[in-house]
Every structure is written in structure tokens, then in C-alpha cells.
Amino acid sequence: MTKAIDHLAALTGFRDRDLLDVTLAHALMDLLHPSSVAIHKLVGDSQSTQRWFLRARLASGQVTAASDPPWIDFDGLPAKQAFPLRVEALESEQVLRSQTPRGEALTIFPMLAEGADAGVIEVLSGGPMSPASQRTVSSILRIYRNFHGLLDYSERDTLTGLLNRKTFDEAFLKTTHTAAHPLAQGAAAGDDDRRHDAPLTQYWLGVVDIDHFKSVNDRFGHLIGDEVLLLVARILRSTFRFQDRLYRFGGEEFVVLLRCAGESDAHQAFERMRANMEAYQFPQVGQVTASVGYTAVLPGDTPSGAFERADQAVYYAKQHGRNQVCGHAELVRRGVLKDATKIGDVELF
């Protein structure tokens, strides 16, 4: 009992979702002593195209958990329907038991964390798991679900469900630190022991500002304005990849932190979002557009520094016609904006 309480204290001591899942896997390994524990989450917007993402996997004697890299190509992940037992466990909300071709007992627990992508825990053991062990896992998962709900409440915008502003700085520094250290990205093994090598690409920060949003509120009321914000959040989710971080900074301003190979790819991603929004017919309101500014995240960059550059590009877009995408670097090359990363000949970063 003391050991279980210690693990629960460790589990609820983190505010990092990645560490939360890894800690859960370690706790189950220590309490149950199985052959392996794996945590899989469903990612993707549409249920028909969802895929399995490996959050953490530990085998007996293994110290460090394996996982899929955070920026893995979505199409490279296993399809949802490729694992029917996982789907059945989730849909029935029941613990399922099976046997592997090698004769090991497989126990699948559904993970139904509030506000989070659904998932499963797969426990491999030499023999069937006892009822007492199953109750232990189910109890821990109830606590995990409650704690996940608390994290969502503190980290997500109440209206749109996107990440809120107060989570931005920490996530910015964490993801850019990982990008700056290729070895930290790690190539992780998936279900088929494949290796996923994360490409050495760059982070980009975009600011999305809805055009003339005040007039929407003035003409149609704040309830319709809130509906527009909800639909914009949906367009953002459907346009960008599941790994891209989407924030609502308040009012009509959204922020996107994404990773891609170069400036042209970043521009295309933001242009696709702008075009999707322009083409969407918002109920009662009709057409709503957005101005977008983006910048590369530079070595040694700060959250406020990167945001300021993207915000300058948004301001330029709004002053020169709106409904367009402007990159800070391109505006500097054209001489429209000054290079904010330099003062005279001194590099700030």
C-alpha cells in the first residue's frame, strides 16, 4: 500500500503530460512486475482517420521509456482500426484480456481522461493478471483521469479548448530546447520496433488575428462572436497537424507553434489555414478572414522575442489589406521592417 501511495504522489506531482504518462508506466511496472507496459493514445481530428501514438513503453529491466517522437509524420503512425482489441476496449470501456502468439497474457485497459485523447494501456505478463491487480490498475487510472481533468482546466482556454497563454512560455522553451539538441529528440521504437528518426527541422511561431472581429460582436452579439471563435479553433485543429501546438491568447488572437523544414513550408502551412478560413461560411456572419504573421524561432530565442516579431508581421498584414500571411524575415529582406534580432552590428541571439 505504501508503495502505491508513493507512486500516486509521484504521478500527481507533475504538470508535464509527457512525464505524467512515463510516470504512470513506471508505476505499473513497479507495482505489477509485468513483461512490459505500453501507453497508446489516439491522435487526429476525425475518428475515421485517427492513429495510434506511442506515449510510453517500458519493458522489464528497461530504465528509460520509449515513445514515438513528438513530431513524427502522422501518416507513419498505425491506423486506429489496425488494433481492433484496443478499439473494442475503448468503445466498451471494459478491460479486455487476450493472448499473444508467443503465449503471453495481454490485458488492455481503456484510458478515458477528461478532455484528452482517448487511449489504452497494454500490459504483457507471463500469466493472466489477478483480479486484485486489475483493481489496482483501474483505481490508479481513475486518479489519472481526475488529475488529467485538473490539468485541462488549468491549461486550456475555457471557450475553445485550445491551450491558454500561461502554458505558452514553458512549452516554447521545452520544444525549442529539444529542437536545439538532436540527441534529446531520440529515435524511439514503435510497435513494430521501427525507428523514427526526427528530422532536423526548425520551429516557427505564427500569430493569427481575426479581421474586424469587433464588428462581428457589435453586429451579431457576443454569443455569435463566441461561436466564430469556436469555429476558428476548429479550423485551426483541422488545418494543422496533431503535434502542432495551438493557443488562444485571448480575444481574437491565436498562436501556432509548429515545426517544418523551411520558410516556404511554414508559409504554405499558414496560407492553407488562411485560405480554409476565408472559404468557410460562418453561420449568420458569412465570411470571416484572418491576418497571419509568422517568424522562425531563432537559437537562444525567448518566447516574448519570437512573439514580438510575429506580431510585427501581423500588424503589417493588417495595415496593408488584411486577409494575408506575412513572414517577418521576408519583410526584413524587403526593408519594410528592421531586423529586431540585431542592434547595430551586435547579435542579440
N, C-alpha and C positions, 0 to 999 in steps of 0.2 A: 504494500500500500504506500509506504514511504517513497519508494522508487517512482511509482506512478504519479504521486503528488509533485515530486521534483521535476518530472518531465512536463507536467501540466504548467508548472511555474515557468519553465524554460519556454514552453510553447507560447504562452501569453505575454512573454517578455519582449517580443519582437514587434516592430511596426513595419518590417520589410516582408512583403508577401513571399518573395523567393526564399528567404530564410525561414519563414513560417512553415513552408512545405518541406524543406530539408529537415527542419527540427522535428516535424511530425514523423518523417520516415525514420530518423534516428531513434525516436521514442519507441516506435513499434518494433524496430529491430531489437532494441534493448529489452523490451518487456516480453516479447513473444519468442525471440531467437529462431526466426524462420530462415529459409534459404535465401529469400530476397523479399524486398518491399519496393513497389513502384507506384508512383502517383502520376496519373494521367489526367489532363484537363482537355475539354473540348474547346476549340477556338474557331472563330469565324462567325460572321453575322447570320447567315442563312443556315437553318438546320439541315437543309438538304446538301449543303456543301461543307459542313463542319468537319474538322480534322482533329486527330489526337496529338496533343503536345505533351512530351515527357517533362514533367516538372522536377521529379527527383526519383532516383532509383539507387538502392543500396543492396549489395549482396553480402552474404556472411563474410566477415573479415575485412570488408571494404571500409575505409575511413572516410573517403570523400564521395559524396553523392554525384552520380552522373545525371545530366539533363540535356535536353535539346538547347542549342544556343538561342538566345533571345531574338536574334534577327534571322533565323532560318527561313528559307523560302517556304511559303505556305503550301505550295503545290508539292513540295517534297515530304510533307507530313502524311502519315497514314490516314485514309479516309475513315469517317465515322463508322460506316457500315462494314468495314473490314474486320471489326471486332464485335460480332453480334452479342456475345455474352456481356460485354461492357454496356452496350445499349440496353439490353434487357434488364440489367441491374439498375440502371438509371431510371428507366421508364416504370419499372415495378416498385422502385425504391426498396428493394429487398436485397439481402445478402445472398449471393449465388455461390455454389460450390461446384467444382469440376475437377477433372484430372488431366494433366498434360500427357503428351505422348511418351514422356520419359517416366511416367508413373508418379509424378509429384502431385500433391494436392494443391489446387488453386482456389483461393477464396477471394471473391470480388465484393468490395464494399462500395455502395454509392456515396458520393460526396455531393451534398446539396447545399453548399454555402450560399447564404443570402447575398444576392447582388453580384455573385461571382460566376464565372463559367463553371458549368457542371463538370464533374469528374468522377473518377473511381480510384480506389486503392486496390492493387492486386498483391496478395500475399501468397508466396510459394513456400510450401513446407513439406517435410518428408511424409507426414500423415495428416489426416483430417484435423482441422482446428477444433478444439474443445468448445462447448457452449460457453464456458466461463471466459475463454479468450475472446470469443466473438462479442460477448457483452462488454468486455474491456475496450475493444476497438470501437464499438458503437458509442460507448459513453464518451470516449476521447473525441470522436467525430462530432458529437453534439456540442461539446465545448469549442471545438474548432469552428463549427458553423456559427455559434454565437459570437465568437471573437472576430470572425471574418465580417459579420454584420456590423460590429462596432467600428472596424477599420473603414468599411464602406461609408458609414455615417460621418466619420471624421475627415475622410479623404476625398469624398465625391461631392460634386455640386448637386444640391437637392433637386433642382428642376430637371436638369438634363442627364444626370448620372455620369457625366464626364468627370475626370479628375479636377479638383479645385486648385486654386492658386497656391495655397500654402504647401502643397506637395511638390510644387514645381522645382524649387531650388535643389532639394535633396536628390530628386530623380535626375535633374540636369547634371549635377556633379557626379552622380554614380554612373550614369550611362556614358558620359564623356570620358570618365576615368577608364572605364572598360575599353572604350574605343582606342584610347591612347596606349594601352598595354595589350598587344595582341595575345600574349601568353595567358592573360587573365580571361580572355574570351573563351579559350579552351575549345577543343573539338570533342564533343560529347557523343556517347554511343546511344543509339536508339534501340527500338525493339529488335531490329534485325542486325544489331551490332554494327550498323553502318557508322561511319564517321562523318560528322557535319562540320566542315571547316568554314568558320565565319570569314567572309571576305573582308579585306582591309578597306573599308569604305569610310565615308565621312558623315557626320551628323549635320543636320540642317534644322534651323528653327524658323517657323513661319507664324505670322500673326494674321488672323482672318478677322476682318471687321465688316459687319453687315452695313451695307449702304442705306442711308436715310432711315435708320431703324426708329428714330424718334418720331418720324411722321407716321410710321406703322402704328405705334402706340397712340398717337394723337388722333388718328383717323378711325382706328378699329377698336381701340381699348387695350388694356394690358393683358386681358385673357388671350386675345388673339396674338398679341405680341409674344406671350409665353409659348403659344403653340408654334409660332415661327421659330423661336429658339430651339424648341424640341425637335422640329423637323430639320433645322440646320445641323443639330447634333447627329441626327440620323444620317444625313448626307455625309457628314464627316466620317462616321463609322463605316459607311458603305464604300467610301472612296479610298480611304487609306487602309493599310494592312493592319492585321491584328496586333502586330508588335509595335506599331507607331503609337506614341503617347499623345492623347488628345485632352486638352484642358479647356475649361471655361474660366476666363479671368474676371468675369463679372460683366453685367450689361450685355452688349452685343459683341464682345471681343472674345475670340477663341485663339488658342495657341496649339501648334502642332510641332512635336519633336520627332523627326524621322531620320532614317539612315538610308543613304543611297550612294551610288558610285561617283556622281559628279554634279556639277551645277545644272547641266541640261536635264538630267534625270529629276533633280529636285524641282526645276521649273515645270517640267511636264506633270509631275505629281500635283503641284499646286494649281496648275492651269486646268487639269482634269477636274479638280474639286470645284474651281470657279465655274467651269462650264456646266457641271452637273447641277450646281445651284441655280445658275441662270436658266437652265432648261426646265427646272421643276416648277409646277404650278401650285403655289401655296393656296390652300382653301381660303376663300373670301378676299385674300390680299392679292393673289395673282403672282406676278413675277417679283422676286426679291433677289438682289445681287450682292456681291461682296467684293471688297478690295483686299488684296493679299500682298504682304511684304515678307521677304524671307532673307536669311543670311546663313552663311556657313558658320558652324561652331569652330572657333579657332583654338589652337593649342594654348592651354592656360586661360581659356576664356572664363568669364563669370556669367552667371545667369542674367544679371542686370545688364551687362555689356552686350551680350548677344541679343537680348530682348530690345534694347535701345536701337541697335542697328536695324532690326526687322521693323520696328515701329517707325523709324525714319522712312523706310521704304513704303510702308502703308500710308504714311502721311503724304508722301509724294504721289502715290496712286490716287488718293482721294482728291488731291489738289489738281490733278490732271485727267479728270474724266471719270474716275471710279470704275468699278467692274473690270478690274485688270490685275495682273500679277506683276510685281516689280521686285527684282533682286537687288539687294544692297550693293553687291560687288559690281554689277553691271552699271548701276547709277554712278558709282565712283569712277568707273572706267570712262563713262561719258562726261565726267566732270560736273555732274549735276549735284552730287553730294561729296563732302570731304571724307577722306579716309579716317574714320573715328579711331582706328587702331594705332594711329601714329600722331605724334606731336613733333613737328619739325622732322628731324632725322632719327628720333628715338622711338623704337618699337615698344608699345605698351605690353604686348604679349609675346 
